[in-house]
Amino acid sequence: MRTLVSISVASMMMMVGSLALAQGEPAGTGGTAGGTAGAGGTATVTTPPPPPPPEHHEGHHPAPAPADDTPDHERVIKKFALGYLGFNQVPLTANETVAAPVIGARYWLGDRMGVDVGLGFGIKGGSSDNTPATGPKTTTDQATAWAFALHAGVPLTPAWGKHYTLLLIPEINFGYAGRSIKPAAGAPANTPNIDQNGARFEIGARAGGEVHFGFIGVPELSLQATIGLGFQNNQVWANNVAGANTSSAAHTYTFTTTVDQAPWAIFTNNISALYYFP
């Protein structure tokens, strides 16, 4: 009898242990992968570490931006330039001129055509002193001469490169000068002034090139060099040269290149600097 009771109790203990083991299995197998069960049966989840930052190499720099290959000529389209436009001397008499350098503006309407306009003026005068051995010094004022000049041109370019532009410039120039000389001391009363005047008219064309200083980082600055061919008409006249109602006149014309006889004319008439405003 005792043996039977012992077997029964042992069987019941084995059944209770099996049920407890079966109920404890989900706590160990139902956690998130990679987790571990603690003593209290709570699952602990382990988060993977973040990826390491990219390695930094000393001396590493980003790649430079590509160079801007835009030609200098294309940078100054639709911009105004200021500079000397080549016209200078206006005749006053057969042997005398008045300087009226034309300063003007250039504006490129497009990549192949632009407009040049300019204005120049000049005034010259002075005085002379006479100091005799005896008597007071006398000062005689020279008659003041004046002149103005106008210029218009149409610069055209058949081709251009990185820092240069080829030019063909049809142009027209006009200048006018004048002076009024008072009668000398001791002249009869009502002696009229001697009026001197002169005019210069030119029409022609220049060919050459414009070099921009973009190779040193200043594409707005350029140097223009040209030679040309044109017709020039000079006329001078004077009134009251030998009394009232008398006059004299002289007229000359030439068809020639634009390089004059003076050796410095190639610089004063044919080379000029231009600056394009941003």
C-alpha positions, 0 to 999 in steps of 0.5 A, spaced: 500 500 500 505 504 501 509 503 495 502 504 491 502 511 494 509 513 493 508 511 486 502 516 485 505 522 489 512 521 484 507 521 478 503 527 480 510 531 482 513 529 475 506 531 471 507 538 475 514 539 473 512 538 466 507 543 466 511 548 469 516 547 464 511 547 458 509 554 461 516 557 462 518 555 454 515 561 451 518 566 456 525 563 453 523 563 446 518 568 444 523 574 445 526 578 439 532 575 436 539 577 439 535 578 446 537 574 452 532 572 458 534 575 465 533 572 471 526 575 472 524 572 465 524 579 462 527 579 455 532 584 454 533 587 446 540 589 444 541 595 439 546 594 434 551 600 434 551 605 429 556 605 423 562 609 424 563 616 421 567 616 414 574 617 415 578 624 414 584 624 411 589 630 412 590 634 406 583 632 403 580 638 399 574 638 394 575 638 387 576 645 384 570 648 380 571 647 372 574 654 369 570 659 366 571 659 358 567 664 356 570 669 351 572 676 354 568 679 348 562 675 350 562 678 357 562 685 355 555 685 351 550 689 353 555 694 357 558 701 356 565 702 355 568 709 356 575 711 352 578 715 347 575 714 340 581 716 335 579 723 333 583 729 335 585 735 331 581 741 328 584 746 323 583 753 325 588 756 319 592 753 314 597 752 319 594 752 326 589 746 329 586 746 335 586 739 339 579 736 341 580 729 343 574 725 342 572 721 349 566 717 348 562 710 349 561 704 346 555 699 347 555 692 344 548 691 342 549 684 340 555 679 339 557 682 332 555 689 332 555 695 337 555 703 337 560 708 338 558 715 340 563 721 342 564 728 343 570 732 344 572 740 345 578 744 346 580 751 348 586 755 348 589 762 349 594 765 352 598 772 353 605 775 351 609 780 355 613 786 352 618 789 356 622 795 353 629 797 355 625 804 357 618 804 359 612 800 362 611 792 361 605 791 356 601 785 356 597 783 350 592 777 350 592 772 345 585 771 342 582 765 345 580 759 340 575 753 341 573 747 337 569 741 338 568 735 335 563 729 334 564 722 332 559 716 330 561 709 329 559 702 328 564 697 330 563 690 327 566 683 329 567 677 324 570 673 329 573 673 336 577 668 341 578 668 348 582 674 350 581 678 343 576 681 338 577 682 331 574 689 329 571 693 323 569 700 324 565 704 319 565 711 322 564 719 321 567 725 324 566 732 324 570 738 327 569 745 328 573 751 330 573 758 331 577 765 334 575 772 334 581 777 334 581 784 336 584 790 332 591 791 334 592 797 339 592 804 335 587 801 329 582 806 327 575 806 330 570 801 328 575 796 326 572 790 326 574 783 329 578 778 324 574 772 325 577 765 323 574 759 322 575 752 320 572 745 319 574 738 318 569 732 316 572 725 315 568 718 313 571 712 312 573 705 316 578 702 321 580 695 321 584 692 327 583 688 334 581 689 341 585 685 346 582 684 353 586 683 359 582 677 362 588 673 362 590 677 368 583 677 371 580 684 368 576 683 362 573 689 362 579 693 360 581 693 353 586 696 348 584 697 341 589 698 335 586 699 328 589 702 322 584 705 317 582 708 310 578 714 309 576 721 306 578 727 309 576 734 307 579 740 311 576 748 310 578 754 313 576 761 312 577 768 315 573 775 315 575 782 315 582 780 314 584 786 310 578 791 313 571 790 313 567 785 308 574 782 306 575 774 307 579 769 305 578 761 304 582 755 303 580 748 302 584 741 302 581 734 301 585 727 302 583 720 301 588 716 305 590 712 311 589 714 318 596 714 320 599 721 319 606 723 318 608 724 325 611 718 328 607 719 335 600 719 331 600 711 331 599 711 338 595 718 339 590 716 333 590 708 332 591 705 339 586 707 345 584 704 351 577 702 353 574 700 360 567 696 360 563 698 366 560 692 370 
